[in-house]
């Protein structure tokens, strides 16, 4: 707990404090003089506002895609697959987590390239841009959705499904009225990972996004390229606030107990 407070919460405190500093316009050095200019600019500038909305939209879209892909796969793994097939599917889902993040991102860059395999086979590829960013992020974070949803399905007693069938419910009714309410906390838990990881990503966006700008890229650019640490810190408040609001929204679903 002490390490968490010092290393994590302490660094966040320094980040928030530095957002109220300024920079010397001539040397670029950070000036420890209180000002609200950076925070006001981060929340009112039209470019930053559009980038924020785009970033949140991408994070939500990636989350929805991961849910759509993860729920049927997790249901099959937990309730329909034989023990051998289940083991193979668990290995298939978790193995990509051991691969390098950069290797996976660059692999999608090659796949989505205008001269890549997708163009050879299907004659069409989205190339680099917003669509490529969503596809790549969905692939990268899908295991973080599948694992908690699979665990949620696995905890549902088979007797409940049998009882629902005995009472005359269809498969769809059983899924909607019995399984979904029970596994929703697992879905919400997975969405915390997919949403927060997509919200803060900037490496994959740089690799496959082309000219797409998300908050992570803008913050990185202000910190490294523009050498404006206070403005970068002020912009970092936006995804931090979005994640906190998302966590508060998920709290009532029981998701935090499933993380």
SVG drawing of the C-alpha trace seen along z (x, -y; Angstrom):
<svg xmlns="http://www.w3.org/2000/svg" viewBox="-42 -34 59 67">
<polyline fill="none" stroke="black" stroke-width="0.4" points="0.0,0.0 2.9,-2.4 4.5,-1.6 1.2,-2.3 0.8,-5.6 4.3,-6.7 4.9,-5.4 1.4,-5.7 -0.6,-8.3 2.5,-10.4 3.3,-10.5 -0.3,-11.5 -0.1,-14.3 3.0,-15.6 1.3,-15.4 -1.6,-17.4 0.6,-20.0 2.8,-20.4 -0.4,-21.1 -0.5,-24.5 3.1,-25.5 4.2,-27.3 7.1,-27.3 9.6,-29.9 8.8,-30.9 12.4,-31.5 14.2,-28.5 11.3,-26.1 12.3,-25.5 9.5,-24.8 8.7,-27.8 7.3,-26.9 4.8,-29.7 1.1,-29.0 -1.2,-29.5 -4.5,-28.0 -3.7,-28.8 -2.8,-25.2 -5.9,-23.6 -8.2,-26.1 -6.7,-25.6 -6.9,-21.8 -10.6,-21.9 -11.7,-24.8 -9.4,-24.6 -11.5,-23.3 -8.8,-21.0 -8.3,-19.3 -12.1,-19.0 -12.5,-17.2 -9.5,-15.0 -11.1,-14.2 -14.4,-13.2 -12.6,-11.1 -10.6,-9.3 -13.6,-8.5 -15.5,-7.4 -12.7,-5.0 -12.4,-3.6 -16.1,-3.0 -16.2,-1.4 -13.3,0.9 -15.1,1.9 -18.3,2.7 -16.4,4.7 -14.5,6.7 -17.8,7.5 -19.5,8.7 -16.5,11.0 -15.8,12.1 -19.3,13.1 -20.1,15.9 -16.5,17.2 -16.5,17.2 -19.9,18.8 -18.7,21.6 -15.5,22.1 -17.3,22.3 -20.5,24.2 -20.2,26.0 -16.6,26.9 -15.1,30.2 -12.3,30.0 -9.7,30.5 -11.1,27.9 -11.6,25.5 -7.9,25.8 -6.9,25.2 -9.1,22.1 -7.8,20.7 -4.2,21.2 -5.2,19.5 -6.7,16.5 -3.9,16.0 -0.9,16.8 -0.9,13.4 -0.5,11.7 3.1,13.2 4.0,11.6 5.5,8.2 3.1,5.3 5.2,3.8 5.4,7.0 1.6,7.3 1.1,3.7 3.5,3.9 2.0,7.2 -1.3,5.3 0.5,2.5 1.7,5.1 -1.7,6.7 -3.6,3.5 -1.0,2.0 -2.2,1.0 0.3,3.5 -0.3,6.1 -1.9,9.6 -5.5,8.3 -5.1,6.2 -3.7,9.3 -6.5,11.6 -9.6,9.4 -8.6,6.5 -9.4,4.1 -7.8,2.9 -8.6,0.0 -5.0,-1.1 -3.8,-3.4 -6.2,-5.6 -9.0,-5.5 -10.4,-2.2 -7.0,-0.6 -6.6,-2.0 -9.9,-0.5 -9.1,2.9 -5.7,3.0 -6.8,1.9 -9.7,4.4 -7.2,7.2 -4.7,6.0 -7.3,5.8 -9.6,8.7 -8.0,11.1 -8.7,8.7 -12.4,9.0 -12.5,12.7 -10.8,13.8 -13.2,12.1 -16.3,13.0 -15.2,16.6 -14.7,16.7 -18.2,15.2 -19.8,17.8 -17.8,20.6 -19.2,19.6 -22.8,20.0 -24.1,23.4 -25.3,25.7 -28.4,26.4 -29.7,22.9 -29.6,23.5 -31.2,26.9 -34.0,25.4 -34.6,22.6 -34.9,25.2 -37.2,27.4 -39.5,24.5 -39.9,24.0 -37.6,21.1 -35.9,21.0 -32.1,20.8 -32.4,17.1 -34.6,16.5 -32.2,18.4 -29.3,16.4 -31.2,13.1 -32.9,13.6 -30.5,16.0 -27.0,15.8 -26.7,12.2 -27.6,10.8 -25.2,13.2 -22.2,12.5 -22.8,8.8 -20.3,7.9 -17.7,9.9 -18.5,8.0 -18.3,4.7 -15.0,5.8 -13.5,6.5 -14.8,3.2 -12.8,1.4 -9.6,2.8 -10.6,2.3 -11.8,-1.3 -8.9,-2.5 -6.2,-0.8 -7.7,-2.2 -8.1,-5.7 -4.4,-6.0 -2.8,-4.2 -0.5,-6.2 1.9,-3.6 -0.5,-1.6 -2.1,-4.8 1.3,-6.0 2.0,-2.8 -1.3,-2.2 -3.2,-5.4 -1.7,-7.4 -2.8,-11.0 -5.2,-10.0 -4.7,-12.0 -5.9,-10.7 -5.3,-12.1 -2.3,-9.9 -0.5,-11.1 -1.3,-14.7 0.0,-14.4 3.2,-12.6 3.7,-15.3 3.4,-18.1 5.8,-16.4 8.5,-15.2 8.1,-17.3 6.8,-20.6 8.7,-20.3 5.7,-21.6 5.4,-19.5 2.7,-21.6 0.3,-21.5 0.9,-17.7 0.1,-17.3 -3.0,-19.4 -4.2,-17.3 -3.5,-14.1 -6.2,-15.2 -8.8,-14.5 -8.3,-10.7 -7.7,-10.5 -11.1,-12.1 -12.8,-10.0 -11.4,-6.8 -12.5,-7.8 -16.1,-8.6 -16.2,-5.3 -15.1,-3.4 -17.8,-5.2 -20.3,-4.2 -19.2,-0.5 -19.0,-0.4 -22.8,0.3 -22.6,3.3 -20.2,5.2 -17.5,5.0 -14.8,3.9 -15.2,7.2 -14.5,9.1 -11.4,7.2"/>
</svg>
